Amino acid sequence: MKSTVQTVRIIQFALVSLLAGFSTLGHAAEACVGFGPQTPRDIDSAVGTNPRAFSMAPSYQTMNLCNIHFHANAEHKAKDFSIYAGDGVNGGYQCNVSKSLSRAELKAPKVNHCKGIKPGDTIEVHWVHSSCDVKPGKGLGSCLSEQCANPDLRVETQVFTVVNDTNALDFADFSYAGNRAKGYHQAKALPSGTGEPVQFQGSTTGPSYTEATCSPLQVSWSVRPQCAKLDINSLSKWCENNVFEEDYAHGVRKLVTNPKLLSEIK
């Protein structure tokens, strides 16, 4: 039997690997068997027949924020972000509004500290929360500890169209600056006004996983169904300096469509 330290390291590797930017070659393989429900998915479809149910994590307000990161394009799909961007690490979906932006919104900013992102792009931001008594930090390994190797995980999600417009949403409003609420590490705020979040059981994401190579981790998801415009200048400032050491867009996992790998959205 592996020690607690070894177990934590294995789980940390599984968590961090989804951010590593790996690409998976074999796409003709059969769906993996014996795993719980997978993510990402089309949140407009409630269909899912995966039998491995687990308890949903509590509200993010009673959990510790442990990581914030973003992906190039939306990993999930919904009516408001349904423009197909292709397969591969930089595939996924784009916000519908991204095709009707003004010349000013698409103007390159004077300074941009976010690698792989420009005005007009779509990003999916993940605010990751853990039931462990941990502090926000670099990588998803910060969401667990030697004393808490199997936490409840919840990801609050918002899809943005990035624009060069200071009147658009300011990412600083959704960042972490050492703030705590009722003893829990929390972002200053989470996006609102973008529809009732769709909640479901799933897994970790990222390009190292496919329908043939599934994630073993259980994650409660909360995905807002509408896009919002985000000022790239504010995102650039966050990329320049944040406790998570994040300054680039991560790759995406191809949309999971096999009902056997999805939970039912209730």
Backbone as CSV, one residue per row, in Angstrom:
resi,resn,N_x,N_y,N_z,CA_x,CA_y,CA_z,C_x,C_y,C_z
1,MET,0.851,-1.195,0.000,0.000,0.000,0.000,0.886,1.244,0.000
2,LYS,0.569,2.170,-0.848,1.366,3.388,-0.949,1.154,4.260,0.269
3,SER,2.185,5.014,0.656,2.070,5.943,1.776,1.202,7.119,1.396
4,THR,0.792,7.876,2.419,-0.026,9.068,2.169,0.708,10.054,1.286
5,VAL,2.018,10.214,1.530,2.806,11.151,0.719,2.816,10.713,-0.730
6,GLN,3.011,9.407,-0.981,3.016,8.901,-2.348,1.664,9.103,-3.010
7,THR,0.590,8.856,-2.250,-0.753,9.033,-2.785,-0.991,10.474,-3.191
8,VAL,-0.583,11.404,-2.328,-0.750,12.829,-2.634,0.007,13.193,-3.902
9,ARG,1.233,12.674,-4.027,2.044,13.008,-5.206,1.407,12.472,-6.474
10,ILE,0.820,11.287,-6.409,0.144,10.720,-7.576,-1.036,11.588,-7.976
11,ILE,-1.832,11.993,-6.980,-2.992,12.834,-7.272,-2.551,14.192,-7.787
12,GLN,-1.477,14.734,-7.211,-0.973,16.019,-7.682,-0.558,15.923,-9.143
13,PHE,0.089,14.831,-9.505,0.500,14.671,-10.899,-0.719,14.618,-11.809
14,ALA,-1.751,13.901,-11.379,-2.955,13.800,-12.206,-3.608,15.160,-12.389
15,LEU,-3.607,15.952,-11.316,-4.196,17.281,-11.399,-3.375,18.205,-12.276
16,VAL,-2.074,18.225,-12.051,-1.219,19.148,-12.789,-1.091,18.760,-14.251
17,SER,-1.209,17.479,-14.563,-1.013,17.027,-15.937,-2.011,17.628,-16.900
18,LEU,-3.195,17.992,-16.416,-4.173,18.565,-17.324,-3.765,19.952,-17.783
19,LEU,-2.781,20.554,-17.097,-2.286,21.864,-17.498,-0.992,21.760,-18.290
20,ALA,-0.529,20.558,-18.522,0.795,20.394,-19.115,0.835,20.653,-20.608
21,GLY,-0.337,20.662,-21.255,-0.370,20.951,-22.681,-0.060,19.749,-23.555
22,PHE,-0.264,18.549,-23.021,-0.015,17.368,-23.828,-1.086,17.249,-24.908
23,SER,-0.781,16.612,-26.013,-1.787,16.269,-27.020,-1.875,14.756,-27.079
24,THR,-3.087,14.221,-27.310,-3.281,12.779,-27.347,-3.547,12.359,-28.779
25,LEU,-2.818,11.354,-29.241,-2.863,11.017,-30.655,-4.010,10.079,-31.005
26,GLY,-4.146,8.967,-30.293,-5.106,7.964,-30.722,-6.540,8.374,-30.494
27,HIS,-7.261,8.730,-31.563,-8.644,9.157,-31.402,-9.619,8.123,-31.932
28,ALA,-9.114,6.980,-32.372,-10.004,5.945,-32.858,-10.261,4.890,-31.782
29,ALA,-9.630,5.049,-30.622,-9.761,4.052,-29.569,-11.160,4.080,-28.962
30,GLU,-11.541,2.964,-28.338,-12.840,2.881,-27.694,-12.852,3.719,-26.429
31,ALA,-14.075,4.045,-25.974,-14.223,4.848,-24.766,-13.691,4.096,-23.561
32,CYS,-13.105,4.824,-22.633,-12.574,4.201,-21.425,-13.710,3.605,-20.594
33,VAL,-13.382,2.607,-19.802,-14.380,1.869,-19.034,-14.032,1.941,-17.556
34,GLY,-15.046,2.077,-16.709,-14.844,2.042,-15.268,-14.574,3.387,-14.636
35,PHE,-14.582,4.450,-15.432,-14.341,5.793,-14.908,-15.663,6.511,-14.634
36,GLY,-15.592,7.520,-13.775,-16.746,8.345,-13.496,-17.017,9.317,-14.626
37,PRO,-18.045,10.162,-14.478,-18.417,11.111,-15.535,-17.280,12.069,-15.871
38,GLN,-17.198,12.424,-17.152,-16.107,13.231,-17.667,-16.578,14.641,-18.057
39,THR,-15.598,15.509,-18.253,-15.815,16.905,-18.615,-14.743,17.275,-19.632
40,PRO,-15.033,18.169,-20.607,-16.163,19.084,-20.768,-17.322,18.454,-21.541
41,ARG,-18.425,19.189,-21.606,-19.625,18.679,-22.234,-20.437,19.822,-22.825
42,ASP,-21.464,19.462,-23.589,-22.461,20.415,-24.061,-23.456,20.616,-22.921
43,ILE,-23.441,21.795,-22.306,-24.286,22.002,-21.123,-25.760,22.211,-21.471
44,ASP,-26.081,22.310,-22.771,-27.480,22.415,-23.184,-28.146,21.046,-23.273
45,SER,-27.351,19.993,-23.180,-27.880,18.628,-23.216,-27.746,18.000,-21.836
46,ALA,-28.874,17.544,-21.292,-28.873,16.954,-19.949,-28.577,15.463,-19.977
47,VAL,-28.435,14.886,-21.156,-28.295,13.436,-21.293,-26.963,12.953,-20.731
48,GLY,-27.032,11.887,-19.960,-25.839,11.253,-19.415,-26.227,9.965,-18.728
49,THR,-25.481,8.887,-18.968,-25.838,7.584,-18.402,-24.707,6.963,-17.582
50,ASN,-23.675,7.745,-17.260,-22.590,7.189,-16.463,-23.119,6.817,-15.077
51,PRO,-22.880,5.583,-14.631,-23.479,5.113,-13.378,-22.730,5.507,-12.114
52,ARG,-21.522,6.057,-12.237,-20.708,6.332,-11.045,-21.011,7.719,-10.500
53,ALA,-22.077,7.813,-9.756,-22.479,9.084,-9.160,-21.685,9.345,-7.881
54,PHE,-21.520,10.614,-7.555,-20.891,11.006,-6.300,-21.590,12.255,-5.793
55,SER,-21.384,12.575,-4.543,-22.056,13.729,-3.956,-21.475,15.022,-4.528
56,MET,-22.350,15.961,-4.868,-21.886,17.255,-5.338,-21.144,17.967,-4.217
57,ALA,-20.095,18.669,-4.574,-19.346,19.454,-3.596,-20.229,20.576,-3.066
58,PRO,-19.964,21.058,-1.864,-20.764,22.158,-1.318,-20.563,23.442,-2.116
59,SER,-21.283,24.482,-1.747,-21.143,25.783,-2.392,-19.708,26.270,-2.322
60,TYR,-19.273,26.959,-3.377,-17.905,27.493,-3.376,-17.670,28.424,-2.200
61,GLN,-18.722,28.996,-1.656,-18.604,29.938,-0.545,-18.185,29.264,0.751
62,THR,-18.293,27.921,0.796,-17.848,27.180,1.980,-16.656,26.289,1.644
63,MET,-15.916,26.697,0.619,-14.705,25.999,0.210,-13.603,27.034,0.002
64,ASN,-12.377,26.580,-0.076,-11.254,27.478,-0.311,-10.925,27.579,-1.799
65,LEU,-10.861,28.801,-2.303,-10.317,29.011,-3.641,-8.865,28.545,-3.625
66,CYS,-8.491,27.683,-4.567,-7.117,27.184,-4.582,-6.376,27.508,-5.875
67,ASN,-7.110,27.802,-6.949,-6.438,28.094,-8.212,-7.377,28.838,-9.152
68,ILE,-6.801,29.713,-9.968,-7.500,30.347,-11.085,-6.626,30.168,-12.322
69,HIS,-7.219,29.699,-13.408,-6.504,29.599,-14.678,-7.510,29.723,-15.812
70,PHE,-7.011,29.866,-17.033,-7.936,29.975,-18.162,-7.435,29.176,-19.366
71,HIS,-8.398,28.805,-20.224,-8.118,28.004,-21.403,-8.369,28.812,-22.667
72,ALA,-7.618,28.509,-23.725,-7.821,29.141,-25.017,-9.044,28.519,-25.678
73,ASN,-10.076,29.328,-25.874,-11.403,28.902,-26.334,-12.147,28.215,-25.187
74,ALA,-13.426,28.007,-25.384,-14.246,27.341,-24.368,-14.074,25.836,-24.500
75,GLU,-13.854,25.179,-23.371,-13.833,23.718,-23.385,-15.255,23.190,-23.483
76,HIS,-16.175,23.836,-22.778,-17.577,23.448,-22.830,-18.255,24.045,-24.064
77,LYS,-19.455,23.572,-24.331,-20.254,24.090,-25.432,-21.628,24.474,-24.908
78,ALA,-22.172,25.576,-25.419,-23.527,26.013,-25.097,-24.023,26.854,-26.264
79,LYS,-25.286,27.193,-26.255,-25.867,27.984,-27.345,-25.096,29.272,-27.570
80,ASP,-24.626,29.901,-26.491,-23.961,31.195,-26.591,-22.487,31.089,-26.970
81,PHE,-21.913,29.913,-26.809,-20.534,29.677,-27.268,-20.512,28.350,-28.015
82,SER,-20.863,28.434,-29.291,-21.065,27.226,-30.098,-20.339,27.263,-31.435
83,ILE,-19.483,28.257,-31.651,-18.705,28.306,-32.890,-17.521,27.353,-32.763
84,TYR,-17.513,26.332,-33.578,-16.489,25.293,-33.482,-15.139,25.838,-33.908
85,ALA,-14.137,25.645,-33.049,-12.794,26.162,-33.319,-11.828,25.067,-33.755
86,GLY,-12.324,23.841,-33.898,-11.485,22.749,-34.369,-11.049,21.810,-33.259
87,ASP,-10.322,20.757,-33.665,-9.781,19.786,-32.721,-8.428,20.251,-32.219
88,GLY,-7.838,19.469,-31.366,-6.488,19.746,-30.909,-6.442,20.603,-29.666
89,VAL,-5.221,20.898,-29.255,-4.981,21.633,-28.012,-5.679,22.993,-28.006
90,ASN,-5.733,23.648,-29.160,-6.352,24.971,-29.245,-7.700,24.934,-29.952
91,GLY,-8.394,23.810,-29.813,-9.722,23.682,-30.395,-10.782,24.251,-29.479
92,GLY,-11.886,23.524,-29.325,-12.948,24.000,-28.447,-13.965,24.859,-29.177
93,TYR,-14.524,25.840,-28.461,-15.618,26.652,-29.005,-15.393,28.128,-28.712
94,GLN,-15.956,28.961,-29.584,-15.838,30.402,-29.447,-17.197,31.021,-29.176
95,CYS,-17.177,32.155,-28.495,-18.412,32.894,-28.247,-18.997,33.387,-29.574
96,ASN,-20.314,33.303,-29.723,-20.961,33.768,-30.941,-20.693,35.249,-31.184
97,VAL,-20.637,36.037,-30.102,-20.441,37.477,-30.223,-19.055,37.824,-30.748
98,SER,-18.130,36.883,-30.699,-16.761,37.165,-31.133,-16.680,37.474,-32.623
99,LYS,-17.716,37.131,-33.372,-17.723,37.374,-34.821,-18.389,38.702,-35.193
100,SER,-18.785,39.470,-34.191,-19.449,40.747,-34.493,-18.879,41.883,-33.646
101,LEU,-17.571,41.872,-33.437,-16.916,42.892,-32.630,-16.507,44.079,-33.491
102,SER,-16.389,45.231,-32.863,-15.993,46.443,-33.574,-14.486,46.458,-33.812
103,ARG,-14.060,47.345,-34.715,-12.635,47.483,-34.994,-11.885,47.921,-33.736
104,ALA,-12.509,48.788,-32.951,-11.875,49.263,-31.716,-11.698,48.129,-30.715
105,GLU,-12.698,47.257,-30.609,-12.605,46.134,-29.675,-11.518,45.144,-30.083
106,LEU,-11.224,45.090,-31.363,-10.233,44.151,-31.874,-8.829,44.735,-31.963
107,LYS,-8.687,46.006,-31.623,-7.380,46.667,-31.702,-6.410,46.046,-30.706
108,ALA,-5.197,45.798,-31.159,-4.184,45.209,-30.278,-3.848,46.171,-29.146
109,PRO,-3.755,45.700,-27.909,-3.407,46.581,-26.788,-1.934,46.976,-26.846
110,LYS,-1.606,48.065,-26.191,-0.211,48.505,-26.160,0.668,47.494,-25.434
111,VAL,0.123,46.902,-24.391,0.857,45.905,-23.608,-0.046,44.685,-23.401
112,ASN,0.517,43.512,-23.580,-0.248,42.283,-23.343,0.669,41.237,-22.724
113,HIS,0.454,40.959,-21.432,1.275,39.995,-20.701,0.706,38.580,-20.747
114,CYS,-0.429,38.395,-21.427,-1.048,37.071,-21.504,-0.621,36.381,-22.797
115,LYS,0.126,35.326,-22.677,0.634,34.611,-23.842,-0.484,33.823,-24.524
116,GLY,-0.556,33.955,-25.834,-1.521,33.171,-26.604,-2.913,33.747,-26.661
117,ILE,-3.100,34.987,-26.212,-4.424,35.607,-26.203,-4.349,36.989,-26.840
118,LYS,-5.354,37.310,-27.660,-5.453,38.626,-28.287,-6.918,39.031,-28.322
119,PRO,-7.209,40.313,-28.571,-8.610,40.749,-28.670,-9.371,39.942,-29.719
120,GLY,-10.587,39.566,-29.377,-11.409,38.749,-30.251,-11.405,37.282,-29.896
121,ASP,-10.432,36.870,-29.078,-10.350,35.470,-28.669,-11.382,35.144,-27.592
122,THR,-11.680,33.861,-27.474,-12.543,33.347,-26.410,-11.676,32.626,-25.392
123,ILE,-11.984,32.815,-24.118,-11.305,32.067,-23.063,-12.344,31.497,-22.107
124,GLU,-12.010,30.384,-21.485,-12.842,29.814,-20.419,-12.039,29.864,-19.133
125,VAL,-12.553,30.606,-18.154,-11.847,30.784,-16.878,-12.395,29.809,-15.848
126,HIS,-11.491,29.185,-15.108,-11.852,28.232,-14.056,-11.399,28.761,-12.700
127,TRP,-12.345,28.952,-11.802,-12.053,29.251,-10.403,-12.198,27.929,-9.651
128,VAL,-11.089,27.334,-9.255,-11.103,26.002,-8.653,-11.161,26.129,-7.130
129,HIS,-12.060,25.377,-6.513,-12.248,25.419,-5.061,-12.059,24.025,-4.467
130,SER,-11.501,23.985,-3.260,-11.189,22.729,-2.586,-11.756,22.717,-1.173
131,SER,-12.122,21.518,-0.720,-12.582,21.364,0.665,-11.412,21.291,1.639
132,CYS,-10.190,21.228,1.110,-9.005,21.176,1.978,-8.718,22.553,2.580
133,ASP,-8.013,22.533,3.684,-7.565,23.781,4.314,-6.256,24.190,3.651
134,VAL,-6.373,24.789,2.467,-5.203,25.150,1.667,-5.296,26.617,1.250
135,LYS,-4.165,27.145,0.812,-4.099,28.513,0.317,-4.011,28.494,-1.206
136,PRO,-4.532,29.531,-1.867,-4.407,29.616,-3.323,-2.938,29.611,-3.754
137,GLY,-2.655,28.941,-4.869,-1.274,28.883,-5.322,-1.147,28.337,-6.721
138,LYS,0.084,28.084,-7.116,0.405,27.652,-8.467,-0.049,26.221,-8.725
139,GLY,-0.703,26.005,-9.832,-1.085,24.666,-10.253,-2.210,24.070,-9.430
140,LEU,-2.833,23.050,-9.974,-3.950,22.425,-9.268,-3.486,21.529,-8.130
141,GLY,-2.175,21.294,-8.031,-1.655,20.592,-6.869,-1.840,21.383,-5.591
142,SER,-2.076,22.692,-5.714,-2.311,23.535,-4.539,-3.685,23.290,-3.929
143,CYS,-4.501,22.465,-4.591,-5.857,22.207,-4.105,-5.922,21.049,-3.113
144,LEU,-4.773,20.428,-2.813,-4.742,19.346,-1.835,-3.459,19.426,-1.036
145,SER,-3.359,18.588,-0.041,-2.187,18.581,0.835,-1.953,17.174,1.339
146,GLU,-0.864,16.963,2.076,-0.584,15.640,2.632,-1.657,15.238,3.630
147,GLN,-2.257,16.228,4.290,-3.300,15.950,5.280,-4.685,15.832,4.639
148,CYS,-4.798,16.211,3.366,-6.105,16.228,2.684,-5.877,15.798,1.242
149,ALA,-5.785,14.481,1.051,-5.383,13.944,-0.250,-6.549,13.663,-1.187
150,ASN,-7.778,13.693,-0.693,-8.934,13.363,-1.527,-10.052,14.387,-1.293
151,PRO,-9.827,15.645,-1.698,-10.796,16.700,-1.386,-12.012,16.690,-2.302
152,ASP,-13.070,17.344,-1.840,-14.135,17.736,-2.756,-13.591,18.876,-3.602
153,LEU,-13.873,18.839,-4.895,-13.427,19.886,-5.803,-14.620,20.485,-6.522
154,ARG,-14.638,21.794,-6.621,-15.691,22.493,-7.362,-15.036,23.523,-8.275
155,VAL,-15.495,23.574,-9.528,-14.975,24.560,-10.481,-16.113,25.470,-10.924
156,GLU,-15.962,26.749,-10.609,-16.878,27.778,-11.101,-16.310,28.284,-12.430
157,THR,-17.165,28.395,-13.438,-16.688,28.614,-14.800,-17.420,29.761,-15.486
158,GLN,-16.658,30.577,-16.230,-17.230,31.634,-17.064,-16.463,31.694,-18.378
159,VAL,-17.195,31.806,-19.471,-16.595,31.962,-20.797,-16.653,33.442,-21.177
160,PHE,-15.521,33.959,-21.636,-15.413,35.372,-21.997,-14.974,35.539,-23.448
161,THR,-15.420,36.646,-24.060,-14.803,37.163,-25.272,-13.881,38.292,-24.835
162,VAL,-12.613,38.199,-25.227,-11.621,39.191,-24.814,-11.637,40.360,-25.808
163,VAL,-11.804,41.586,-25.293,-11.883,42.777,-26.140,-10.973,43.873,-25.593
164,ASN,-10.591,44.783,-26.464,-9.808,45.951,-26.044,-10.793,47.077,-25.759
165,ASP,-11.348,47.052,-24.553,-12.381,48.016,-24.170,-12.402,48.122,-22.646
166,THR,-11.997,49.254,-22.122,-11.957,49.442,-20.670,-13.343,49.496,-20.050
167,ASN,-14.378,49.591,-20.883,-15.748,49.566,-20.369,-16.277,48.139,-20.209
168,ALA,-15.534,47.173,-20.741,-15.915,45.776,-20.552,-15.565,45.347,-19.125
169,LEU,-15.879,44.108,-18.782,-15.612,43.621,-17.429,-14.127,43.680,-17.109
170,ASP,-13.831,43.978,-15.848,-12.457,44.102,-15.354,-12.098,42.820,-14.610
171,PHE,-11.060,42.118,-15.062,-10.717,40.844,-14.437,-10.274,41.002,-12.992
172,ALA,-9.814,42.186,-12.645,-9.407,42.430,-11.258,-10.565,42.219,-10.296
173,ASP,-11.785,42.430,-10.773,-12.962,42.243,-9.919,-13.198,40.782,-9.565
174,PHE,-12.598,39.871,-10.344,-12.814,38.439,-10.141,-11.538,37.725,-9.689
175,SER,-10.531,38.500,-9.342,-9.237,37.927,-8.978,-9.162,37.671,-7.476
176,TYR,-8.015,37.155,-7.056,-7.765,36.905,-5.634,-6.677,37.854,-5.163
177,ALA,-6.928,38.523,-4.041,-5.950,39.474,-3.494,-5.799,39.258,-1.992
178,GLY,-5.753,37.991,-1.592,-5.615,37.670,-0.183,-6.908,37.755,0.609
179,ASN,-8.011,37.953,-0.100,-9.281,38.147,0.587,-9.871,36.822,1.084
180,ARG,-10.523,36.919,2.261,-11.198,35.779,2.871,-12.618,36.187,3.222
181,ALA,-13.519,35.223,3.169,-14.914,35.446,3.538,-15.344,34.297,4.437
182,LYS,-15.741,34.633,5.656,-16.135,33.634,6.651,-15.033,32.585,6.851
183,GLY,-13.778,33.037,6.741,-12.639,32.168,6.981,-12.133,31.432,5.764
184,TYR,-12.821,31.539,4.620,-12.422,30.826,3.416,-11.753,31.768,2.416
185,HIS,-10.703,31.274,1.751,-10.088,32.033,0.668,-11.089,32.115,-0.484
186,GLN,-11.314,33.329,-0.967,-12.308,33.537,-2.009,-11.823,34.571,-3.017
187,ALA,-12.306,34.462,-4.255,-12.102,35.536,-5.222,-12.901,36.744,-4.753
188,LYS,-12.538,37.925,-5.235,-13.273,39.130,-4.854,-14.750,38.976,-5.189
189,ALA,-15.026,38.379,-6.332,-16.400,38.111,-6.769,-16.328,37.112,-7.907
190,LEU,-17.469,36.523,-8.250,-17.582,35.694,-9.433,-18.551,36.365,-10.405
191,PRO,-18.393,36.123,-11.705,-19.275,36.778,-12.680,-20.746,36.486,-12.412
192,SER,-21.569,37.487,-12.662,-23.023,37.345,-12.528,-23.672,37.945,-13.772
193,GLY,-24.955,37.692,-13.935,-25.664,38.236,-15.089,-25.415,37.477,-16.374
194,THR,-24.857,36.273,-16.275,-24.603,35.470,-17.474,-25.368,34.144,-17.429
195,GLY,-26.539,34.199,-16.794,-27.411,33.030,-16.749,-27.187,32.175,-15.515
196,GLU,-28.179,31.370,-15.198,-28.103,30.454,-14.062,-27.057,29.383,-14.357
197,PRO,-26.056,29.247,-13.499,-25.014,28.243,-13.764,-25.592,26.832,-13.869
198,VAL,-25.098,26.085,-14.840,-25.488,24.687,-15.021,-24.535,23.835,-14.185
199,GLN,-25.094,23.054,-13.258,-24.280,22.263,-12.348,-24.374,20.777,-12.682
200,PHE,-23.249,20.106,-12.607,-23.224,18.684,-12.935,-21.956,18.045,-12.374
201,GLN,-21.950,16.727,-12.364,-20.790,15.950,-11.920,-19.893,15.654,-13.115
202,GLY,-18.590,15.826,-12.915,-17.656,15.580,-14.004,-16.272,15.278,-13.492
203,SER,-15.278,15.705,-14.258,-13.884,15.371,-13.971,-13.010,16.593,-14.214
204,THR,-11.708,16.419,-14.096,-10.778,17.440,-14.550,-10.742,17.427,-16.081
205,THR,-10.211,18.509,-16.658,-10.192,18.639,-18.110,-8.746,18.769,-18.602
206,GLY,-8.565,19.430,-19.731,-7.231,19.614,-20.287,-6.915,18.607,-21.374
207,PRO,-5.971,18.936,-22.265,-5.718,18.140,-23.469,-5.060,16.786,-23.238
208,SER,-4.648,16.477,-22.020,-4.059,15.149,-21.781,-5.132,14.068,-21.675
209,TYR,-6.410,14.476,-21.645,-7.505,13.507,-21.534,-8.360,13.500,-22.798
210,THR,-8.922,12.324,-23.103,-9.829,12.133,-24.232,-10.918,11.170,-23.784
211,GLU,-11.784,10.767,-24.712,-12.783,9.758,-24.383,-12.143,8.379,-24.206
212,ALA,-10.926,8.231,-24.701,-10.213,6.961,-24.541,-9.253,6.984,-23.359
213,THR,-8.897,8.172,-22.904,-8.003,8.347,-21.752,-8.700,9.273,-20.769
214,CYS,-9.376,8.692,-19.800,-10.248,9.465,-18.917,-9.541,9.952,-17.660
215,SER,-10.061,11.029,-17.097,-9.577,11.543,-15.824,-10.214,10.761,-14.681
216,PRO,-9.438,10.369,-13.673,-9.989,9.601,-12.557,-10.590,10.474,-11.458
217,LEU,-10.423,11.783,-11.552,-10.824,12.666,-10.458,-12.269,13.141,-10.584
218,GLN,-12.908,13.324,-9.442,-14.318,13.727,-9.386,-14.415,15.215,-9.081
219,VAL,-15.126,15.928,-9.941,-15.234,17.381,-9.810,-16.682,17.807,-9.991
220,SER,-17.135,18.709,-9.139,-18.452,19.322,-9.298,-18.287,20.601,-10.119
221,TRP,-19.072,20.713,-11.185,-18.938,21.837,-12.106,-20.128,22.783,-12.018
222,SER,-19.836,24.043,-12.254,-20.861,25.087,-12.285,-20.495,26.022,-13.428
223,VAL,-21.171,25.857,-14.577,-20.804,26.557,-15.807,-21.888,27.565,-16.188
224,ARG,-21.514,28.825,-16.284,-22.450,29.864,-16.686,-22.697,29.770,-18.189
225,PRO,-23.974,29.826,-18.616,-24.305,29.499,-20.003,-24.159,30.635,-21.011
226,GLN,-23.829,31.842,-20.552,-23.727,32.970,-21.477,-22.331,33.584,-21.432
227,CYS,-21.870,34.062,-22.590,-20.575,34.731,-22.672,-20.665,36.147,-22.112
228,ALA,-19.516,36.693,-21.776,-19.409,38.088,-21.348,-18.141,38.664,-21.968
229,LYS,-18.125,39.971,-22.186,-16.940,40.635,-22.726,-16.011,41.025,-21.581
230,LEU,-14.718,40.757,-21.773,-13.700,41.012,-20.752,-12.605,41.898,-21.345
231,ASP,-12.240,42.948,-20.618,-11.200,43.864,-21.074,-9.839,43.182,-21.035
232,ILE,-9.163,43.115,-22.177,-7.871,42.444,-22.241,-6.806,43.178,-21.437
233,ASN,-6.960,44.478,-21.269,-5.987,45.240,-20.485,-6.001,44.805,-19.020
234,SER,-7.185,44.510,-18.499,-7.280,44.048,-17.109,-6.743,42.627,-16.972
235,LEU,-6.993,41.796,-17.982,-6.462,40.427,-17.959,-4.944,40.449,-18.043
236,SER,-4.414,41.365,-18.841,-2.963,41.499,-18.979,-2.304,41.847,-17.648
237,LYS,-2.926,42.743,-16.907,-2.377,43.118,-15.600,-2.352,41.916,-14.665
238,TRP,-3.387,41.098,-14.729,-3.443,39.901,-13.884,-2.352,38.905,-14.309
239,CYS,-2.183,38.735,-15.629,-1.156,37.820,-16.118,0.243,38.277,-15.713
240,GLU,0.423,39.584,-15.567,1.733,40.120,-15.203,2.122,39.740,-13.787
241,ASN,1.124,39.650,-12.899,1.438,39.383,-11.492,0.232,38.788,-10.780
242,ASN,0.300,37.499,-10.467,-0.752,36.860,-9.679,-0.145,35.708,-8.891
243,VAL,-0.766,35.369,-7.788,-0.234,34.346,-6.889,-0.196,32.964,-7.534
244,PHE,-0.967,32.779,-8.617,-1.041,31.486,-9.285,0.057,31.308,-10.336
245,GLU,0.788,32.387,-10.593,1.852,32.382,-11.607,1.311,31.962,-12.970
246,GLU,0.125,32.432,-13.288,-0.520,32.123,-14.563,-0.333,33.292,-15.528
247,ASP,0.156,33.012,-16.732,0.321,34.076,-17.718,0.089,33.579,-19.145
248,TYR,-0.568,32.428,-19.285,-0.808,31.909,-20.631,-2.109,31.112,-20.659
249,ALA,-2.633,30.917,-21.861,-3.867,30.161,-22.035,-3.553,28.677,-22.160
250,HIS,-4.180,27.871,-21.345,-3.987,26.426,-21.385,-4.777,25.823,-22.550
251,GLY,-4.370,24.636,-22.964,-5.070,23.930,-24.022,-6.395,23.364,-23.537
252,VAL,-7.181,22.835,-24.472,-8.514,22.336,-24.138,-8.607,20.827,-24.353
253,ARG,-9.533,20.230,-23.646,-9.880,18.839,-23.879,-11.028,18.796,-24.871
254,LYS,-10.978,17.887,-25.818,-12.053,17.749,-26.796,-13.362,17.425,-26.097
255,LEU,-14.444,17.986,-26.603,-15.762,17.815,-26.004,-16.108,16.333,-25.857
256,VAL,-16.565,15.965,-24.667,-17.001,14.590,-24.410,-18.461,14.473,-24.844
257,THR,-18.753,13.539,-25.745,-20.111,13.394,-26.283,-20.732,12.028,-26.019
258,ASN,-19.925,11.045,-25.639,-20.446,9.702,-25.370,-21.277,9.740,-24.090
259,PRO,-22.588,9.447,-24.160,-23.445,9.501,-22.954,-22.938,8.619,-21.815
260,LYS,-22.234,7.531,-22.152,-21.719,6.637,-21.126,-20.629,7.304,-20.278
261,LEU,-20.073,8.405,-20.790,-19.028,9.117,-20.071,-19.526,10.419,-19.452
262,LEU,-20.837,10.629,-19.477,-21.428,11.866,-18.962,-22.420,11.572,-17.850
263,SER,-22.516,12.504,-16.906,-23.550,12.416,-15.868,-24.835,13.047,-16.411
264,GLU,-25.939,12.685,-15.823,-27.203,13.328,-16.167,-27.278,14.679,-15.458
265,ILE,-27.610,15.726,-16.202,-27.803,17.042,-15.589,-29.238,17.098,-15.074
266,LYS,-29.380,17.307,-13.779,-30.712,17.269,-13.171,-31.215,18.674,-12.847
